[in-house]
Amino acid sequence: MSAPDAARRKAGLRARLAPWLLMAPALLIAVAFFGLPIAFMARMSFNEHIDQRFYVPGFTFDNYAAMLTDQTFRGALFTTMRLALISSVVTVVIGYAFAMLVWLKPKRWRLAFIALALCPLLISEISIIFGWWMFFPKNGLLSYALVSSGLITDKISLMYTEFAAFVGLTYVTLPFCFFILLSIFDGIDKKVLEASADLGSAPLRTFYEVLLPLTKGGIAAAFAQSFIWAVGTYATPSALGPDTLWTIGYLIQEQMLGKHNWPRAAAFSIVLTIGVALVMVIVRALTSKRTALNG
């Protein structure tokens, strides 16, 4: 092999390896902090729970087989997915409108809006729950405001309802959705709106035919982020919702801390992880299909 050919092969090899070398630190972190714990959890899900010990080393499919006949698990899975899907859709709608408002407003307003969006991230989830506990009860702020405005005559309580759990989930996931969508809007040149208006397009048509196609990728990413947070959050729906509102997160902590059944808790976690991954694959596939059709 001649020297030029060898140099070209070496250059091609470096070009192929360069992306992997750049991603190596992130891949190592992902494997160490995500891959290994998931592998350990998957192995734990096949262990046995015979007596009061946390687990007994073994290999059995009983923890997964029990899910097929466990009515409580099926109900919790349906409740979790329903709450997560509804709250994610509402979060994307609110976050999209808020991000577009911030994008269109003058720069002097931008910092104030961003600071407002950061507020839920600056306090813990427990503090947020305490805040809603003062808002939803019969003697809370919401009931007082409605009675004072004359909209209702008797005080009402929305505490420990599914609506309260839904509002809490939306509040927790909204900031993440907002910042994802705002970053997408910031990458769009505002002159496209002027060009659309100059061509005689109405605002709604401009939104549907210009802005929406340019932000579809951000909508999918925001929905995925919101869905993951909503599925994995168990403290908010457990604290704000009714006692009958059982989610997968609640069942996992009950098996882990209450019944000390680590294999069953691990099996629930694996199923939840697979379910989230499937939803993400479907969202990605639908997004890619629409992008291909538009292209």
C-alpha positions as CSV (number, residue, x, y, z in Angstrom):
1,M,0.0,0.0,0.0
2,S,1.4,3.4,-1.0
3,A,2.0,6.1,1.5
4,P,-0.9,8.4,0.2
5,D,-3.4,5.5,0.5
6,A,-2.2,4.7,4.0
7,A,-2.6,8.4,4.9
8,R,-6.1,8.5,3.5
9,R,-7.1,5.3,5.4
10,K,-5.7,6.8,8.6
11,A,-7.6,10.1,8.0
12,G,-10.8,8.2,7.3
13,L,-10.4,6.1,10.5
14,R,-9.8,9.3,12.5
15,A,-12.9,10.8,11.0
16,R,-15.0,7.8,11.9
17,L,-13.7,7.6,15.4
18,A,-13.9,11.3,16.2
19,P,-17.6,11.4,17.0
20,W,-17.3,8.4,19.3
21,L,-14.3,9.9,21.1
22,L,-16.2,13.1,21.6
23,M,-19.2,11.2,23.0
24,A,-17.1,8.9,25.1
25,P,-17.3,11.0,28.4
26,A,-21.1,11.3,28.1
27,L,-21.4,7.6,27.2
28,L,-19.3,6.6,30.3
29,I,-21.5,8.8,32.6
30,A,-24.7,7.4,31.1
31,V,-23.5,3.8,31.5
32,A,-22.2,4.3,35.0
33,F,-25.1,6.3,36.4
34,F,-28.0,4.9,34.3
35,G,-27.0,1.7,32.5
36,L,-25.6,-0.1,35.5
37,P,-28.4,0.8,37.9
38,I,-31.0,-0.3,35.4
39,A,-29.1,-3.6,34.8
40,F,-29.0,-4.2,38.6
41,M,-32.7,-3.4,38.9
42,A,-33.5,-5.8,36.0
43,R,-31.5,-8.6,37.8
44,M,-33.3,-7.7,41.1
45,S,-36.7,-8.2,39.4
46,F,-36.0,-11.9,38.9
47,N,-35.1,-12.6,42.6
48,E,-37.5,-14.2,45.0
49,H,-39.3,-12.8,48.0
50,I,-39.9,-15.7,50.3
51,D,-39.9,-14.4,53.9
52,Q,-39.3,-11.1,55.6
53,R,-36.0,-10.5,53.9
54,F,-35.8,-7.9,51.2
55,Y,-35.0,-10.5,48.6
56,V,-33.7,-14.0,48.2
57,P,-31.2,-14.6,45.3
58,G,-32.8,-16.7,42.6
59,F,-34.3,-16.5,39.2
60,T,-38.1,-16.5,38.7
61,F,-40.7,-14.9,36.5
62,D,-43.3,-14.8,39.2
63,N,-42.9,-11.1,39.8
64,Y,-43.8,-10.4,36.2
65,A,-46.4,-13.1,35.9
66,A,-48.2,-11.6,39.0
67,M,-48.8,-8.4,37.1
68,L,-51.0,-10.1,34.6
69,T,-53.5,-11.1,37.3
70,D,-52.9,-8.1,39.7
71,Q,-55.9,-5.8,39.2
72,T,-54.3,-3.2,41.4
73,F,-51.3,-3.0,39.1
74,R,-53.3,-2.7,36.0
75,G,-55.4,0.0,37.5
76,A,-52.3,1.9,38.7
77,L,-50.7,1.5,35.2
78,F,-53.8,2.9,33.5
79,T,-54.1,5.8,36.0
80,T,-50.4,6.7,35.6
81,M,-50.5,6.7,31.8
82,R,-53.7,8.6,31.7
83,L,-52.6,11.3,34.1
84,A,-49.2,11.6,32.4
85,L,-50.7,11.9,28.9
86,I,-53.3,14.4,29.8
87,S,-50.9,16.6,31.9
88,S,-48.2,16.4,29.2
89,V,-50.6,17.6,26.5
90,V,-51.9,20.4,28.7
91,T,-48.3,21.3,29.7
92,V,-47.2,21.5,26.1
93,V,-50.1,23.7,25.2
94,I,-49.5,26.1,28.1
95,G,-45.7,26.0,27.7
96,Y,-46.0,26.6,23.9
97,A,-48.2,29.7,24.4
98,F,-46.0,31.0,27.2
99,A,-42.8,30.4,25.2
100,M,-44.2,32.1,22.1
101,L,-45.3,35.1,24.3
102,V,-41.8,35.5,25.7
103,W,-40.3,35.2,22.2
104,L,-42.6,37.9,20.8
105,K,-42.3,40.3,23.7
106,P,-39.5,43.0,23.8
107,K,-36.3,42.0,25.4
108,R,-37.0,44.2,28.5
109,W,-39.8,41.8,29.4
110,R,-37.9,38.6,28.7
111,L,-35.9,38.4,32.0
112,A,-39.1,38.9,34.1
113,F,-40.9,36.1,32.3
114,I,-37.9,33.7,32.5
115,A,-37.6,34.5,36.2
116,L,-41.3,33.6,36.6
117,A,-40.8,30.3,34.8
118,L,-37.8,29.5,37.0
119,C,-39.8,29.9,40.3
120,P,-41.0,26.2,40.4
121,L,-37.4,25.0,39.9
122,L,-36.1,27.1,42.8
123,I,-38.2,25.3,45.5
124,S,-38.5,21.7,46.4
125,E,-41.4,19.5,45.4
126,I,-42.5,19.2,49.1
127,S,-42.7,23.0,49.3
128,I,-44.8,23.1,46.1
129,I,-47.1,20.5,47.7
130,F,-47.5,22.6,50.8
131,G,-48.3,25.5,48.6
132,W,-51.2,23.7,46.9
133,W,-52.4,22.5,50.3
134,M,-53.0,26.1,51.1
135,F,-54.7,26.8,47.8
136,F,-57.1,23.9,47.2
137,P,-58.9,23.3,50.6
138,K,-62.3,24.6,51.6
139,N,-60.7,27.5,53.5
140,G,-58.0,27.9,51.0
141,L,-57.1,30.8,48.6
142,L,-59.1,29.4,45.7
143,S,-62.3,28.9,47.6
144,Y,-61.9,32.4,49.2
145,A,-61.3,34.0,45.8
146,L,-64.3,32.3,44.1
147,V,-66.7,33.3,47.0
148,S,-65.3,36.9,47.1
149,S,-65.8,37.3,43.3
150,G,-69.4,36.1,43.5
151,L,-68.9,33.1,41.2
152,I,-70.0,30.7,43.9
153,T,-71.9,31.1,47.1
154,D,-70.6,28.2,49.2
155,K,-67.0,27.3,49.8
156,I,-65.6,24.4,47.9
157,S,-62.7,22.1,48.4
158,L,-60.7,20.6,45.5
159,M,-58.1,19.1,47.8
160,Y,-57.6,15.3,47.5
161,T,-59.2,15.2,44.1
162,E,-57.8,13.9,40.8
163,F,-58.0,17.5,39.5
164,A,-55.7,18.7,42.2
165,A,-53.2,15.9,41.3
166,F,-53.4,16.9,37.6
167,V,-52.8,20.6,38.4
168,G,-49.8,19.6,40.6
169,L,-48.3,17.5,37.9
170,T,-48.7,20.2,35.3
171,Y,-47.1,22.8,37.5
172,V,-44.1,20.6,38.2
173,T,-43.4,19.7,34.6
174,L,-44.3,23.1,33.0
175,P,-40.9,24.8,33.4
176,F,-39.0,22.1,31.6
177,C,-41.4,22.2,28.7
178,F,-41.3,26.0,28.6
179,F,-37.5,26.2,28.3
180,I,-37.3,23.5,25.7
181,L,-39.8,25.4,23.5
182,L,-38.3,28.8,24.2
183,S,-34.9,27.5,22.9
184,I,-36.7,26.3,19.7
185,F,-38.4,29.7,19.2
186,D,-35.1,31.5,19.8
187,G,-33.7,29.7,16.8
188,I,-36.4,31.1,14.5
189,D,-35.9,34.4,12.6
190,K,-38.8,36.7,13.4
191,K,-38.6,38.0,9.9
192,V,-40.5,35.0,8.7
193,L,-43.6,36.4,10.5
194,E,-43.1,39.7,8.6
195,A,-42.6,37.9,5.3
196,S,-45.8,35.9,5.9
197,A,-47.8,39.1,6.8
198,D,-46.4,40.9,3.7
199,L,-47.7,38.0,1.6
200,G,-51.2,38.6,3.0
201,S,-51.3,35.6,5.4
202,A,-53.6,35.9,8.4
203,P,-52.1,35.4,11.9
204,L,-53.8,32.0,12.4
205,R,-52.6,30.8,8.9
206,T,-49.1,32.1,9.7
207,F,-49.1,30.1,12.9
208,Y,-50.4,26.9,11.3
209,E,-48.2,27.0,8.2
210,V,-45.1,28.7,9.4
211,L,-44.5,28.6,13.2
212,L,-46.0,25.1,13.8
213,P,-43.9,23.3,11.3
214,L,-40.8,25.0,12.5
215,T,-41.5,24.0,16.1
216,K,-42.7,20.4,15.7
217,G,-39.4,19.0,16.9
218,G,-39.5,21.1,20.0
219,I,-43.1,20.1,20.7
220,A,-42.2,16.4,20.5
221,A,-39.1,17.0,22.8
222,A,-41.2,19.0,25.3
223,F,-44.0,16.4,25.3
224,A,-41.4,13.6,25.9
225,Q,-39.8,15.5,28.8
226,S,-43.1,16.3,30.4
227,F,-44.3,12.7,30.0
228,I,-41.2,11.3,31.6
229,W,-41.5,13.7,34.6
230,A,-45.2,13.1,35.0
231,V,-44.8,9.3,35.0
232,G,-41.9,9.3,37.4
233,T,-43.4,11.8,39.9
234,Y,-45.3,10.0,42.7
235,A,-45.2,12.5,45.6
236,T,-47.4,15.1,44.0
237,P,-50.3,12.9,42.9
238,S,-50.1,11.0,46.2
239,A,-50.2,14.1,48.3
240,L,-52.8,16.0,46.3
241,G,-55.0,13.3,44.9
242,P,-57.5,11.0,46.6
243,D,-56.6,7.8,48.5
244,T,-57.9,5.8,45.5
245,L,-55.5,7.5,43.1
246,W,-52.8,4.8,43.0
247,T,-50.0,5.3,40.5
248,I,-47.1,3.0,39.6
249,G,-44.8,5.2,41.6
250,Y,-47.0,4.7,44.7
251,L,-47.0,1.0,44.2
252,I,-43.2,0.9,43.8
253,Q,-42.6,2.8,47.0
254,E,-45.2,0.6,48.8
255,Q,-43.5,-2.6,47.7
256,M,-40.1,-1.2,48.4
257,L,-40.7,0.5,51.8
258,G,-43.9,-0.9,53.1
259,K,-43.8,-4.6,52.1
260,H,-40.0,-4.8,51.7
261,N,-40.5,-6.7,48.5
262,W,-37.6,-5.5,46.4
263,P,-38.0,-7.9,43.5
264,R,-41.6,-6.9,43.0
265,A,-40.7,-3.2,43.2
266,A,-37.9,-3.7,40.7
267,A,-40.3,-5.6,38.3
268,F,-42.8,-2.7,38.5
269,S,-39.9,-0.3,37.8
270,I,-38.7,-2.2,34.7
271,V,-42.2,-2.4,33.3
272,L,-42.6,1.4,33.8
273,T,-39.3,2.0,32.2
274,I,-40.2,-0.1,29.2
275,G,-43.6,1.6,28.9
276,V,-41.9,5.1,28.9
277,A,-39.4,4.0,26.3
278,L,-42.2,2.7,24.0
279,V,-44.1,6.0,24.3
280,M,-40.9,7.8,23.4
281,V,-40.2,5.6,20.4
282,I,-43.8,6.1,19.2
283,V,-43.5,9.9,19.6
284,R,-40.1,9.9,17.7
285,A,-41.5,7.7,14.9
286,L,-44.6,10.0,14.5
287,T,-42.4,13.1,14.5
288,S,-40.0,11.6,11.9
289,K,-42.8,10.5,9.7
290,R,-44.4,13.9,9.7
291,T,-41.0,15.6,9.0
292,A,-40.5,13.2,6.0
293,L,-44.0,14.0,4.7
294,N,-43.4,17.7,5.0
295,G,-40.1,17.4,3.4
